[in-house]
Amino acid sequence: MERVNDSALNRLLMPLMRRVRLMVARAVVNVIHDGRKVQNLQVGLLDDEESDDVERLQNYGHFSVPLPVQRR
């Protein structure tokens, strides 16, 4: 069995690592739509980018809504 050195492994995994990083982002919750089994959110992302209908799954028997933020 051929052994793979660290740089070759790193080169193979970099595209996958980049894709995983692009799937995850921090967000600020702007609006919550709570009329269904799954909460739908409007969130603010990077550089004034907004995303609508982002699903927020809730634990069974547990209901919560983030508190509103008072902006100054």
Buried (B, 14 or more C-beta within 10 A) or exposed (E): EEEEEEEEEEEEEEEEEEEEEEEEEEBEBBEBEEEEEEBBBBBBEEEEEEEEEBEBEEEEEEEEEEEEEEEE
